[in-house]
Amino acid sequence: MSGNAIWMKEVKHFGVMVHYLSHTQPRSGEHEQDFNRMIDKFDMETFMEQFNHSGADWLIFTLGQNTGYYCSYNKYLESIAPGCCSRRDLALELAVRVKESGNKFIAYLPTEVDANVEKLREAFGWDLHPSDKSEFMKKYMIFVKEYSDKFGRLADGWWFDGCYNAAEKSFLRTREWDNTRFDRDLWFAAVRSGNSEAAISMCPGANSMNYVFDTEDFLAGEADFGKYPPEELPTGMQPHVLFWLDCSWGHWDAPGEIVPPKVSEDELYEYIVACKMRGAAATINIGIYEDGSMAEKSVEMLHRVSKRLDERKEIFE
């Protein structure tokens, strides 16, 4: 097992993930259509207060996903598709604050732009050929390396989405491409350019407990809650599960209150204990509002679960 992700089973609790994207909705009122104004209004103090209160040991945060916008500056991206990055480098600010709090930061990016806006697809050369993505990969690795170099050791890990064999995914726009587009060694070199010890995970899709490469550091583990008992997770790398707790990955449909947790506190606690007893890590995706505040009921449940975990010292030994 790689040592780059060993910390995921050595920490006391769990991780938190949020999908904060340009269409993330507010609790009330109208959604802010201007991406820069939306990012400028992100309340860092409230977010960090809630994150620390939750008891989470790491944060997985989206730099961008299929919207044409990224909440962290990327010099290369701005050179080929101006205006896609926010003025405020929100993700970098978050990485600094999370690290200052003594916790870990994992950056999220897709590995494809099939569902992204036409401007991005053209800039990266995604649609040049239905199956040959070599030109896209050349450009995209420059893009990823630029982020890796900028975040450096602030990024303890990278969680990559969209590592699909597209013919297996009916929801995709095009379905001729697959994971042969990756040159594994060049890809990993780009990802680790800024931090040679960064943990890497590549997600082949929801409810697919497989690795894309045998040199990954931890399992992506995207699944519905409880679908995979910890004892059924594949071994070899750091076992890991990622599931949503309240809204399904993001608060995107309309303004309003985020729905309460879909499972009980006892169910969540018992599942995390079962994971930790087998050396597996768990990340819980919770809803986030446009202003950067997270779903209070979910945060409070995580807080209570973290306190209960503190009473079970044997699961960390």
PLY file of the C-alpha trace (Angstrom):
ply
format ascii 1.0
element vertex 317
property float x
property float y
property float z
element edge 316
property int vertex1
property int vertex2
end_header
0.00 0.00 0.00
1.25 3.51 -0.88
2.28 5.66 2.04
0.88 8.81 0.44
-2.62 8.14 1.79
-1.77 6.38 5.05
-2.95 9.43 6.97
-6.53 8.71 5.85
-6.74 5.77 8.25
-4.56 7.30 10.97
-6.81 10.31 11.63
-9.63 10.07 14.16
-12.74 10.86 12.18
-13.63 11.28 8.50
-13.51 13.71 5.61
-16.04 16.20 4.26
-16.65 17.01 0.61
-18.68 19.87 -0.86
-19.64 20.52 -4.47
-19.45 24.32 -4.71
-20.14 25.26 -8.34
-21.45 28.24 -10.31
-25.05 26.98 -10.06
-24.98 26.36 -6.30
-28.19 27.87 -4.93
-28.81 30.23 -1.99
-30.91 29.48 1.07
-33.32 32.23 0.01
-33.62 34.93 -2.62
-32.36 34.77 -6.19
-29.24 32.95 -7.34
-26.31 35.25 -8.16
-25.76 34.88 -11.91
-22.39 36.61 -11.98
-19.75 34.05 -11.03
-17.23 36.57 -9.72
-19.78 38.26 -7.48
-20.87 34.86 -6.22
-17.31 33.84 -5.36
-16.63 37.21 -3.74
-19.55 36.63 -1.35
-18.28 33.24 -0.15
-18.08 33.57 3.65
-14.76 31.96 4.54
-15.14 32.47 8.28
-18.52 30.75 8.42
-17.32 27.88 6.26
-14.22 27.26 8.36
-16.17 27.54 11.61
-18.58 24.87 10.38
-15.82 22.70 8.93
-13.90 22.69 12.19
-17.09 22.12 14.19
-17.96 19.08 12.07
-14.87 17.23 13.27
-13.70 16.51 9.73
-10.03 15.66 9.21
-9.89 16.56 5.52
-11.81 18.53 2.90
-12.40 17.56 -0.72
-13.26 20.74 -2.63
-14.24 21.26 -6.26
-12.01 23.52 -8.33
-14.62 23.23 -11.07
-16.95 20.77 -12.78
-18.73 21.03 -16.14
-19.88 24.65 -15.80
-17.17 26.55 -17.68
-15.99 28.16 -14.44
-13.22 27.44 -11.93
-12.89 29.00 -8.48
-9.09 29.06 -8.59
-6.84 30.93 -11.01
-5.03 28.87 -13.64
-2.60 30.76 -15.85
-2.74 28.22 -18.68
-6.53 28.03 -18.72
-6.83 31.80 -18.86
-4.44 31.82 -21.83
-6.63 29.45 -23.88
-10.08 30.33 -22.50
-10.05 33.80 -20.91
-12.62 34.54 -18.23
-13.10 31.01 -16.92
-11.35 31.59 -13.58
-12.73 33.67 -10.74
-10.98 36.86 -9.63
-10.83 35.56 -6.08
-8.72 32.43 -5.69
-11.24 30.77 -3.42
-9.84 27.23 -3.52
-6.33 28.42 -2.70
-7.65 30.47 0.23
-9.50 27.41 1.47
-6.44 25.19 1.16
-4.43 27.64 3.25
-7.10 27.85 5.95
-7.69 24.10 6.09
-3.96 23.45 6.44
-3.68 26.13 9.12
-6.39 24.30 11.06
-4.19 21.18 11.08
-6.26 19.27 8.54
-5.79 17.97 5.00
-6.94 19.44 1.68
-7.82 17.36 -1.38
-8.54 19.10 -4.69
-11.26 17.83 -7.02
-11.13 18.00 -10.82
-12.74 16.04 -13.67
-10.44 14.30 -16.16
-12.64 15.12 -19.15
-14.76 18.01 -20.42
-17.41 16.08 -22.34
-20.28 17.79 -20.51
-18.55 21.15 -20.18
-19.42 24.27 -22.15
-18.40 24.54 -25.81
-15.83 27.23 -25.03
-13.90 24.81 -22.82
-14.28 21.87 -25.18
-12.86 23.92 -28.02
-10.02 25.35 -25.94
-8.88 21.90 -24.82
-9.52 20.20 -28.18
-11.93 17.69 -26.71
-14.13 17.37 -29.81
-11.29 17.08 -32.34
-11.81 13.31 -32.50
-14.45 11.06 -30.93
-11.96 8.54 -29.52
-8.44 9.92 -29.96
-8.01 12.34 -27.06
-4.24 12.76 -27.39
-4.41 16.48 -28.18
-6.81 17.04 -25.31
-4.58 15.16 -22.89
-1.51 17.21 -23.88
-3.35 20.41 -23.07
-5.15 19.08 -20.02
-1.95 17.86 -18.40
-0.52 21.37 -18.73
-3.69 22.64 -17.04
-3.42 20.09 -14.21
0.31 20.68 -13.75
-0.33 24.42 -13.46
-2.71 23.79 -10.57
-0.38 21.26 -8.97
2.55 23.67 -9.06
0.43 26.47 -7.60
-1.06 24.48 -4.73
2.19 22.66 -4.01
2.15 21.00 -0.61
-1.15 22.68 0.25
-2.76 19.89 -1.79
-2.41 16.66 0.17
-4.31 14.81 -2.51
-6.25 14.90 -5.77
-9.62 13.25 -6.41
-10.21 12.95 -10.16
-13.68 12.39 -11.58
-14.78 11.21 -15.01
-12.26 8.40 -15.47
-14.79 6.63 -17.62
-14.94 4.02 -20.30
-17.61 6.11 -21.98
-19.42 3.29 -23.76
-20.53 2.07 -20.32
-22.11 5.42 -19.36
-25.47 6.22 -20.95
-25.58 9.75 -19.50
-22.57 11.03 -21.46
-22.78 13.33 -24.50
-20.27 11.26 -26.50
-19.41 7.62 -25.88
-16.38 6.67 -28.00
-13.56 7.47 -25.55
-12.08 5.52 -22.68
-9.22 5.43 -20.19
-6.63 4.53 -22.81
-6.39 8.31 -23.24
-4.14 8.41 -20.18
-0.40 8.01 -20.30
-0.22 6.94 -16.69
3.34 8.03 -16.00
2.96 11.44 -17.65
-0.39 11.99 -15.93
0.93 11.14 -12.47
4.01 13.30 -13.06
1.79 16.28 -13.91
-0.44 15.71 -10.87
2.51 15.40 -8.50
4.58 18.20 -10.01
3.90 20.45 -7.02
3.92 17.78 -4.34
5.63 14.45 -4.89
3.76 12.98 -1.91
0.25 13.95 -3.03
-2.26 11.10 -2.79
-4.08 10.37 -6.06
-7.46 8.77 -6.64
-9.25 8.33 -9.97
-12.98 7.68 -10.08
-14.36 5.34 -12.78
-17.92 6.25 -11.83
-20.49 6.00 -9.07
-20.93 2.60 -7.44
-17.87 1.27 -9.24
-15.42 0.11 -6.61
-12.46 -0.28 -8.94
-9.13 1.38 -9.58
-8.20 2.88 -12.94
-4.49 2.35 -12.27
-2.76 0.03 -9.82
-0.54 2.92 -8.73
-3.33 5.04 -7.24
-3.06 5.81 -3.54
-6.65 5.53 -2.38
-9.94 4.23 -3.70
-12.26 6.91 -5.11
-15.15 5.03 -3.51
-18.10 7.05 -4.84
-21.25 5.18 -3.85
-24.67 5.42 -2.27
-24.56 5.26 1.52
-24.12 1.74 2.84
-24.18 0.09 -0.59
-20.73 -1.39 -0.04
-19.93 -2.87 3.38
-16.34 -2.04 4.37
-15.34 -5.71 4.16
-16.25 -5.70 0.44
-13.94 -2.82 -0.49
-10.97 -3.82 -2.66
-7.58 -4.01 -1.02
-4.14 -3.02 -2.29
-4.50 0.74 -1.87
-6.12 2.75 0.91
-9.80 1.67 1.08
-12.13 4.68 0.98
-15.84 5.38 0.54
-17.47 8.66 -0.53
-21.21 9.19 -0.16
-23.71 12.04 0.05
-25.60 12.72 3.26
-28.34 15.23 2.43
-28.89 16.68 -1.06
-27.59 14.47 -3.86
-24.03 15.88 -4.22
-25.06 19.53 -4.57
-27.73 22.16 -3.81
-28.38 22.97 -7.45
-32.09 22.84 -8.28
-33.59 25.95 -6.67
-33.16 28.33 -3.73
-34.31 26.98 -0.40
-33.32 24.94 2.61
-31.09 21.94 2.02
-32.89 18.72 2.86
-31.99 17.05 6.18
-29.68 14.03 6.35
-31.06 10.93 4.66
-29.74 8.56 7.31
-29.86 8.60 11.09
-26.98 9.55 13.33
-26.70 5.96 14.54
-26.57 4.60 10.99
-23.84 7.04 10.02
-21.83 6.42 13.18
-22.04 2.64 12.90
-20.98 2.66 9.24
-17.96 4.88 9.91
-16.94 2.70 12.86
-17.20 -0.38 10.62
-15.00 1.36 8.06
-12.37 2.35 10.59
-12.30 -1.09 12.17
-11.16 -2.38 8.76
-8.72 0.43 8.03
-11.04 2.15 5.56
-11.60 5.91 5.32
-14.92 7.68 4.76
-15.74 11.04 3.16
-19.22 12.51 3.58
-20.51 14.93 0.95
-22.81 17.55 2.46
-24.78 20.38 0.95
-23.42 23.89 0.69
-25.21 27.17 -0.04
-24.18 29.92 -2.42
-22.77 32.01 0.44
-20.41 29.22 1.53
-22.38 28.09 4.57
-23.07 24.37 4.85
-26.26 22.53 5.78
-26.54 23.04 9.53
-28.34 19.78 10.32
-25.66 17.81 8.50
-22.82 19.69 10.19
-24.37 19.09 13.61
-24.82 15.39 12.90
-21.16 15.10 11.88
-20.16 16.95 15.05
-22.07 14.48 17.21
-20.66 11.51 15.31
-17.11 12.83 15.71
-17.62 13.13 19.48
-18.87 9.56 19.63
-15.85 8.39 17.63
-13.58 10.08 20.17
-14.97 7.68 22.76
-13.94 4.64 20.70
-10.16 4.81 20.99
-9.71 1.15 20.08
-10.69 1.78 16.46
-7.60 3.95 15.99
-5.12 1.46 17.41
0 1
1 2
2 3
3 4
4 5
5 6
6 7
7 8
8 9
9 10
10 11
11 12
12 13
13 14
14 15
15 16
16 17
17 18
18 19
19 20
20 21
21 22
22 23
23 24
24 25
25 26
26 27
27 28
28 29
29 30
30 31
31 32
32 33
33 34
34 35
35 36
36 37
37 38
38 39
39 40
40 41
41 42
42 43
43 44
44 45
45 46
46 47
47 48
48 49
49 50
50 51
51 52
52 53
53 54
54 55
55 56
56 57
57 58
58 59
59 60
60 61
61 62
62 63
63 64
64 65
65 66
66 67
67 68
68 69
69 70
70 71
71 72
72 73
73 74
74 75
75 76
76 77
77 78
78 79
79 80
80 81
81 82
82 83
83 84
84 85
85 86
86 87
87 88
88 89
89 90
90 91
91 92
92 93
93 94
94 95
95 96
96 97
97 98
98 99
99 100
100 101
101 102
102 103
103 104
104 105
105 106
106 107
107 108
108 109
109 110
110 111
111 112
112 113
113 114
114 115
115 116
116 117
117 118
118 119
119 120
120 121
121 122
122 123
123 124
124 125
125 126
126 127
127 128
128 129
129 130
130 131
131 132
132 133
133 134
134 135
135 136
136 137
137 138
138 139
139 140
140 141
141 142
142 143
143 144
144 145
145 146
146 147
147 148
148 149
149 150
150 151
151 152
152 153
153 154
154 155
155 156
156 157
157 158
158 159
159 160
160 161
161 162
162 163
163 164
164 165
165 166
166 167
167 168
168 169
169 170
170 171
171 172
172 173
173 174
174 175
175 176
176 177
177 178
178 179
179 180
180 181
181 182
182 183
183 184
184 185
185 186
186 187
187 188
188 189
189 190
190 191
191 192
192 193
193 194
194 195
195 196
196 197
197 198
198 199
199 200
200 201
201 202
202 203
203 204
204 205
205 206
206 207
207 208
208 209
209 210
210 211
211 212
212 213
213 214
214 215
215 216
216 217
217 218
218 219
219 220
220 221
221 222
222 223
223 224
224 225
225 226
226 227
227 228
228 229
229 230
230 231
231 232
232 233
233 234
234 235
235 236
236 237
237 238
238 239
239 240
240 241
241 242
242 243
243 244
244 245
245 246
246 247
247 248
248 249
249 250
250 251
251 252
252 253
253 254
254 255
255 256
256 257
257 258
258 259
259 260
260 261
261 262
262 263
263 264
264 265
265 266
266 267
267 268
268 269
269 270
270 271
271 272
272 273
273 274
274 275
275 276
276 277
277 278
278 279
279 280
280 281
281 282
282 283
283 284
284 285
285 286
286 287
287 288
288 289
289 290
290 291
291 292
292 293
293 294
294 295
295 296
296 297
297 298
298 299
299 300
300 301
301 302
302 303
303 304
304 305
305 306
306 307
307 308
308 309
309 310
310 311
311 312
312 313
313 314
314 315
315 316
